[in-house]
Structures are given as structure tokens and as C-alpha cells.
């Protein structure tokens, strides 16, 4: 007897996928390629912030699984998901699971905080303020840590759920195996 494998499911629309990989590119380029203070660093930061603002708008008007209402991590949803994980039960979600939703919200908050602290450094009021530069750098490091956790969690949860999550962020289709 063979186990039933659910049919592939279209989950993430083109906007969500382009947003995701564009934001990944902005973060990686700004973190590992571009030197601090360069125009490119600033423009990549502004682009990342603009992408996040567009994603927030898309979270209200976009396709079903892109909408925040589809995956908003309420305390009840998070607890139910954690209990299922602890019990070894699969708590399947078409889009983001509650922990993935928390991570998504954390990541977009960090990107916006980076954009704000970066922009403030260009204003007359905060030009040359060391505490703001330190905060900007700390938030950037926090973003890299959170992004690493996000990538690791996608791989681990993909194994647990027997889902090709990374491939789904390229194709938009979640396949279970």
C-alpha cells in the first residue's frame, strides 16, 4: 500500500516570489558586496524598503496566500502549531505556518528599521550620530541572523512537512513528497 501524496498546490504568486528573491539580493549585496557609505548601499537599502512597503500593501490586496489574513500569527494559531510540532503531528498550511509568519513579520520589520536608520543618517539632525550608526549596524546584523534562521527553518520544515519549500519560492507551487 502506498501513502497518499497530496497534489501540488499553487501557493505563492509571481509578485511574492519576485519580492522575496529581490529582497534576498538586496540584503546579500548590501551585506557582503557593497562597502558602507556608498551610493549603491543607500539605493539598495531604499529599494529593499520600497519592496517591503509594496509587500505590505500586497498583504492586504494580493492573492489569497499572500494576504496577511491567510496566515496572521495569532497567539492561538502559534500555540496550536507548536503543540502539533511537539506532538510530532503535521500541522499543514498552504502558505506560511504561524512560525514562518512570525519570521516574515520580523524580517520585514528589520528591513524597515534598517531603511529608517539608514535614511536618518542622511538628515541634518542625525548626520554623524554614532549611536545611530551603531544601531543601523546592529539591526543589519540582526537581519542577517534572522535571515539565516529563516533559510535554515525553511530547509528543516521542508523535511518535516515533506514539502519542497525552497522550490515553491521559485515556482510558486508547493509539492509534497
N, C-alpha and C positions, 0 to 999 in steps of 0.2 A: 504494500500500500504506500502510495506517495503522499507527501504532505501538500496541502493546498497552498499555492503561492498566489497572492492577490495580483490582479492585473496591474500593469504600470499605470500611474496616475499623474496627470498633468497638474503641477503644483505651482511652480514659480514662473511668472510671466516674463517676457523679454525685458521689461523695464527693471524688474527686481534683479535679474541676473546681470544686466549691464551695470546697474548701480553697484552691485556687490563687487564685481571684478574691477570696476573703475576705482572704487574706494580702496580696494586692496592695492591697486597700482599706485594711487596717491600716497598711501601710508608707507608702502615699501620704498618708493622713490624718495620721499621726504626723510625717511629714517636712515636709509643706507647709501643713498647716491648723492643727494644734494647737500652741499655744505650750508650750515646755518647762516642766516642773514642774506642769502642770495635772493634775487628776484624770483627765480624759479621756485624756491622753497615757499615763498609767500603765495605765489599764484597756485601752486599745488594745494596749499592749505585752504585758500579761498575756494578752489574747485571742490575739495573734499567737503567743506562746509556747505556749499551750494548743493552738492549731491545729497547730503543728509537732509537739508531743508526740502528738497524735491521728494525724497523718500518719505518724509513725514507727511507731506501732502498726499502722496500716493497711499499712505496708510489709512487715509480716510476716503479716498475716491477710487482707489485702484481695484484690481480684480480680487476675488473672494479671499484667497490665501495671502494676499498682500495687505489686506486690511487689518488694522490693529484689533478690531472686534473679533476677528477669527482666532487670534492667539494671545490676547492680552493676558499677562500672567497674574491673575487674581490670586490671593492667598489660598483660596480653596483649590484652584487648579494646580498650583505649585505643590501643595500638600498631597493631593491625590496622586500626582506624578511621582513625588518622592516615595510615597508609600508603595506604589506599584513597583518602582525600581528596587526598593528594599526587599520586597516580597518575591522578586525575580519574575514579575509579570510584565509583559509588554504593554505599554500604555501608548498605543499608536496614535499619531497625529498626522494629518495630511500635510500641514505646514509646519511651523515651529512648535516644538513641545514647550511647556512652560519654562523650563530652564534655558532653553535656546532663546525664548522670547526675552527673558531677563538679560541674557548676554547681549542680545541685539540692542536692547534699550541702553545698556551700559556702554556699548561701543559707540552708538550714535551720540550719547551724552558726552563721552570723552572727546569725540571728534569736534563737537560743537564747542566744548570748553577749550580745546586747542585753538580753534579758529578765533574764539573771542580773545583769549590771552595773547595770541599772536597779533591780532589786529590792534589790541590796546597798546602794544609796544610801539606801534607806529604813530600813536597820537601824541600831541604835545604834553598832555597831562601825565602820561606814563612812560614817555621816552626815556630809556636808560635806567628804568627802575629795576634793580637787581632782583628784588623779591618776585616781580612779575616774570622775569626771565627764568628764575628758578622754578616757579610754578608751572610755566609753559613746558619746561624740560621734564618736570616730574609727571605732568599729565601725559606727555608724549611717551615716557617710559611706561606709565600705567596702561596706555593704549596698546603698546607692543606686548605687554604681558597678557592683557585681556585677549588680544587677537590671537596670541599663541594658544591660550586656553581654549578659545573658540575653535581653532583649527583642530586641536587635539580632541576636543569633545565631539566634533563632527565625525572624526575617524572612529572614536570609541563608540559613540551612539550608533553609527552606521553598522558596526559589528554587532552590537547588542540587538538592534532592531532588524538586522539583516536587510539593510537598505543601503543603496549606493547614494549617500547624501552628497558627496562632492560632485559626482557625475550629474546629479539632479540640479546642482547650481550652474552647470554648464548647459544641460539640455532642457531643463525645466520639468523633466519627468522623473518621478520617484519610482524606482524599480525595487521590488523586494526579491530576495533570492532564498 
